[in-house]
């Protein structure tokens, strides 16, 4: 990405003009200098002759030490840093008394979180800033704005910049209507280096397409409503994650919320929520949270699951690492789905074979293949195959010649592999008190549990083989899903 000195100078002049009279004599820049917020704030304060503190890392203990020791007045950071700092043990004595101006950008998405920060940082004013590396900032609230505007919007367009709301078809939308935020002005990047013209995010008319959705209110303050690509489409309904996040953040004790879509076999996507809580999850009750949400948002927007986290993963910029969080959420979702499936068993093979000795080999081969896949030893695999073969021999031999087609089903259960047989032949009794043949004795010796079910009044013979030690069928199924 190519950013000119002219564009960066325009940015810092715009900030200094709005913050003049409120900015202090020192700032702690709590984001890397390769982050546009860090670069711009360092440049802006140096141009004012102010002191710039660049901490060695962005951990709460480090920031508390720097702010408390040097009595730093201003701070620039992303939302997650401010939230973590407010929960730190020495925040009240070493941070809150000193900070007067807090610049925030890069993921502070909900008004509720902003209002909470205003209360925690009792002596500070928060300036919500919106922009991208391609053009930063685009909008900025003023220290003189009412707290409602500072909490609920990302401010007005900085002087000299034109911002509109596009409908995606070349038209601009009036106030109150949601569309893509586009911007044009002297602080736009020169372009992505080496990328063809038709791949650039600045169009032929000079408009930067941000990929963000938003709208202007009657006072020309910009409200963001989410990323275009983050929209969840559930059963044909377009759902904005930020709306659900805002509703979650209005619930007491919820510290952060992130809502994402996940693949769903029926609805296309499901709504899934991840949260952290101020009390560490002591009060977490998923059912109660869903009940509270029903009074705030439409029923079809209620998350299918709400996952509790101690903290969200952050990237090197201190921003939410959404990719890592999504991967973890999907993994937890798979485990839930596997648990639900395992309650009734996960059928792997379900086949019908003719009443013929030729059917024994393919069925035995499937049993060996599955048993090996789920971690049985070679000795145990041989015994499983022997039991399968003996059962098929019994169904095929003279006493059961009327069995007709034989159905064989391989099912993964929570603690055992089940292989079941059913047909139209005579009933076959087998237990330790009454065995009917040599085959029965061999089966009893091999199978951990043999029983007969009568789901439709007809017998189904179930052979259960306990998984061997240290094998988790849940992990096996989750990994299988990840490989698909």
N, C-alpha and C positions, 0 to 999 in steps of 0.2 A: 504494500500500500504506500502511495507517495503523498506525503503531506508537505506543503510548502511552508517556509518561514512566514510568508505573508498571512497564510491562513491561521497559523498558530498565534501570531501577533494580534490578529483580529479577535481571536478567542479570548486572550488574556486582557485585552483592552475592554472587551464587553463585560467580562467578570469584574474587573476593577471598577468599572463605571457603576455597576449595580451594587457592589459590596462596599463602595466608598463610604466612609463614616462608620462602618460596622466591622470591617476586617481589622484584626489586631496586628501586633508587631512580631508574631511568631506563629508558625504552623507546623504541625506534625503530619507529614505526608505518609499515610499508612497504606499505600499501594505502590507497586513497583513503578519505576520510571518508564518502563515499556508499556504501562497502562496509560491511556490518554489522560485520565484524571490526574495521575501522579505527575506526568510531564507538564501538564497545563498549570496545575497548582504550584509546583515548584517554580516554574517560569514566572507566574503571576506575582508571587510573593517576593521573589528575588528582584523583580522589576520595581517593587515598592520599597526596596531596601530593608525588607523584613528578614528575620531569621527562619531558615528552613531546616527542620529536623527530619533526618532520614533514618528511621530505626532499622536495626539489623534484621528484625523479623516483625511479624504482626501478631504475635501472641499477646494475650491480655497482660501478662506480667511485665513484658518488655515495654508496652505502651504506657502502662501505669507508672513505671519507673521514669520514663522519659518525660511524660507530661507533668508528673509531680515534682521531679528534680528541677526542671527548667521552667516550670510554671507557664507552660505553653497555652496560648489563648485560643488558637484555631486548630481545626483538624479536618483532614480530607480522607475519607474512607468509603468503602462500600457498606451496605446495610448490615451484613453479617458481622462485620468487625464491631460496629456500634452495639449490636445486640449482645455479643460475647463480652464486650468490655463492661456493659451495664450489669452483668451477672457476676463479675469478679468481686472478690472479697474486699479489696481496698478501693473500690471504685468511689465510694462516698467520700473518702478522706483525701484521695490523691488525684482524682480526675474531675468529678462534678464541680468542685469549687473553682477550678481554673478555666475550663473551657467556656468560651463565649460565643463562638461561631463554628458550626459544624456543617461542612459541605458533604453532601451525600449523593452518590450516583452508583449505577451499575447493579441494579437489582432490588432497590428498596421499593417494593411494588404495592404495598397496601396502606391505605390511610390509617388503619388501626395501629399498625406498627409505628408509623410516624408519630401518631398522637402519644403512644406509649413512650417513645424516645424523648419527646418533648417533656414528659413528666419525669423520666429518669434523669435526664440532663437538665436539672432545674434552672441553671444559670445560662444555658446556651440556647441560641436560635438555630434551627436547622434550615438549611437551604437545599431544597431538592433540585437536582440538576438532571437534565435529560439530554443525551446525545450519543454519538457513536464515534469510534475512531475515525470513521469517514468524515465526520463533521461534529466537533465538540466545542462548546455545547450547542444544542439547538434551542433549548428553552431553559429558563432559570427563574425560580421564584425570587422575589425581593425580600430582604429582611423586614421591610415595612408592610408586607402583605399580612392579612389576617391569618391566624393559625389554621383556620379551615382550608384556606387556599393553599397554604404551604403543605398541609397534610394530604389533601385530596387531589392536588394537581401537580404537574411538573412545571408550572409557570407559564410565562408568555415567551413568544419568540424573542430572541435577543435582537437588539436594534441592528438594522441592516440586513436581516435574514427574512426571507419569505417562506412561510410554512403553510401548507394546504392539506386538506384531506381528500384523497383520491378514491374514486369508486372502482379503480382498476381497469376502466375502459376509456380513459382519457378525459374524464369529467371530474370537476371538483364539487364536493358536497357542502351543503350549508351547515351552520352550527347545530350541534345536537345529533348529527348523523355520523355513524361509525364507518370508517374506511381506513385505507393505508395512509400513514403519515409520510408526506413527501416534502422536501426542503430544497431551496435554491438560494445561493448567496456566496459571498467571498471566502467563507471558511470551509468550503467543500474540498475534499481531497482532489488530487490531480488524476487519480485513478489507481486501479490495481496493476502493478507492474507486470508486463508481459501477457496480460489477459486481453483477448480480442474485444473489440468495441461492443459487439453484441452480447458479451458476457458481463460488461460493466454494470454497476448498480446505478450509475448516473446516466439518464437517457439523453437523447439528442437535443432536448430542450433545456438541459441543464438541471433537471430535477433528480435529486437523490431519493431513491426508493428505499425506505428504511426497513421494510418488512414488519413494522410495528402497526398495530391497529390503535386508533384513538379517535377523539372528537373534541371540538372546541365548544366551550360553554358560551353564554351570552357576553361574558367579559373577556373573551378571547384567551382564556386559560386552557391549556391543553390537558386533557385527561387521557391516559393510556388504558387500553382494555385488553392488551395481550399481543403475542406474536401471531402473525397470520399462520405460520406453519405449526403453531402449537394448538390450534383449534381442534377439539375432539369431536368427531362425527359419530354419534351413537344412534343407531337405528334411523339415520337420515336427519337427525337433529344436530345443528351446530351448537357446540357448547364451549363457552369461553372459560378456560381454567382460572383466570384471574378473578372472575365473579365468585367462584367457589372458594378460592383462597381467601378472598375478602370476607366471605361469610364465616369461614373457619377462624380467621384471626379475630373476629368479634366475640368469640367464645372465651370465657375466662380460662386462664392457665395455658392456653395455646400460645406458644412462643413464635413459631414459624410454621408455615404451611406451604406445601408445593403439590400441585395437582397435575397429573399427567394421564394420557390415554394409554391403554394397553390392548393388544389384539384380543378380539372376542369372536367366537365361532358363529354367533347368532346376530349380534348387534353391530359387528364390524369393529367397534372399539368399546371398551368399558372405561368408566371414570374411576381413577384410583388416586387416593390422597396419601401424602406423607406428612407427618407433623413432628415437631418437638414440643415439649411442654416445660413450663417454668418449674414445676415441682418434680421434674425427672420422670414423670409418668405415673406417679403414685395414684393420681385421680383418673387415670385413663380408663375409659369405658366406651368401647366402640359403638355399642348400641345406643347409649345415651347421647353421644355426639351426633349420630345420625338423626335421632329424634329432634335435637335442637336445630339441626340444619333444615328440617322439614318446614319450620316456621320462617325460614329465611330465603330459601330457593325452591324452584320447582322440583317435583318429586323425581323426574327423570335425570336431574343433575346430581342427585345424591350419590356420593362415591360408593362403588361396590364394596371397597375395603378401605379402611383407614389404618395405615401402618405407622407405628410409633418408633421414633429414633431418639437416641441420646443427643445426637447432633447431626447436622447435614455435612456431607463432604464438601470441602472448598478447594478451588484450584489455586495456583500460585498468585493470582490477583486478589485472593480473598473473596472471590465471588462464588456463588453456588456452583458446584461441579455437577451440572444437571445430567450429564452423560453417565457418570458414576452412580448417582442416585437412582437414575432410571434403571440401570443394569441391576442394581441391588434390589430395587422394588420388583422388577420382573422376576428375579430369582425367588423372592419371598412369595410372590403371587403363584409361581409354579408350584412351590411347596404346598401352598394352601390347596391348589387345584388337585395336586397329587394326593393329598390327605383325603380330600372329598371323594376322589375316584377310588382310592384304596378301600374306603369304607365298604364298598360293594364289590371291589375287585376290579382290576384292569385286565380285560381280555386281550391277549396277545395273538393267539391263533384260534380260529374257530372254523373247523373243516368237517366235511361229511365224506366218509369213505365207503366203498362198497364192501359187502360181506365176502371178503376174499383174503386169502393169505398174502396176496400182493400188497394189501393195504398196510401191512405191519411195518415194512421198511421205511416208507416216507414218514409215517407217524413217529416211529422211533427216532428217526433222524431229526425231526422237529424238536422232540423232547431233549435230545442231546444238545442241539444248537442253543435252545433257550436256557437249559440248565448251565451250560458253560458261560453264557452271557451274564447270568445273575450270580456267578461266583462259586458254583459248586465245584468240589474237587473232582478229579478224574474218576476216583473210586466211587464217589457218590453219583456221578453221572451214569456210570455203568449200572448201578443198582436201580436208578430211576428208569432207565431204558428197559431193564429186565422186567420191572413191574408193569410198565406200559405194554410190553410185548405179551406178558402173561394174561393181562386183562383182555387184550384183543384176541388171543388164542381162545380164551373162554367164550367170548361172544361169537366167535366164528365156528367153533367145533360143533359136533352133532347135537349136544344138548340145547344149543341156542341157535340152531340153524334157521329159525324163523325170525331172527333179529332184524333182517333187512339191512338198510343203510345204517351205519354207525356214526353218530356225531361225537367228535372229540374236541374238547374246549380246554385251552391252556390259559390260566388266569393267574395274575400276580396278586396275591393277598398281602396284607400288612406284614405277616410273619411267616408265610409259607407259599410255595408254589403249588397251585391246585391244578390237577389234570382230571377232567371229568368225562365220563362216557355215558351216552344214552342211546337207546334204540327201541325197537318194538318187540324184542325177544322176551323170553321167560325171565322172571326175576331171579337175581343172583344174590344169595345170602353169603355173607362172610363176616365172621367175628371170631374172637378167640375161643368161644365156647362151642361154636357150630360152624366149622369150615367144611366145604363141600368137595374139595378137590386138592390135589397137590399144588395146583396153581394158587389156590387160596392161601396155602401155607407159605408159599414163596412171597406172595404179595404182602401178607401180614408181617413177614420178617423185614421187608424193605420200607414199607410205607409208615410214616409217623402217625398218620390218622386216616382211617378208612371209614367212610360213612355213606349212607344212602339217603338222598333227598327225594321228595315227591312234589316238585313244584306244580305240576299239572295232573297229579294223580298217577304219573308214570315214574318209574325209578330212574334216578341219575346217580351214578356211582362216582364218588369223589375221593381221589387220592391226594393227600396233603403231604408235602415234603418240606420240612422246616428248613429255612435258610441257614446256611452255615455261619459259624461265629464271625462277628465283626462285619457282617454284611448289612448295609442299609438299602432296602428296596426303594425308599424315598429318594436318597441321593442318586441311585441308579436311574430312576425315572426322570428326575430333574435334569441330570446331565444329558440324558437321551434327548430331552426337549431342546436343550441348548444347542445340540449338534444338528438339529433338523434345519 
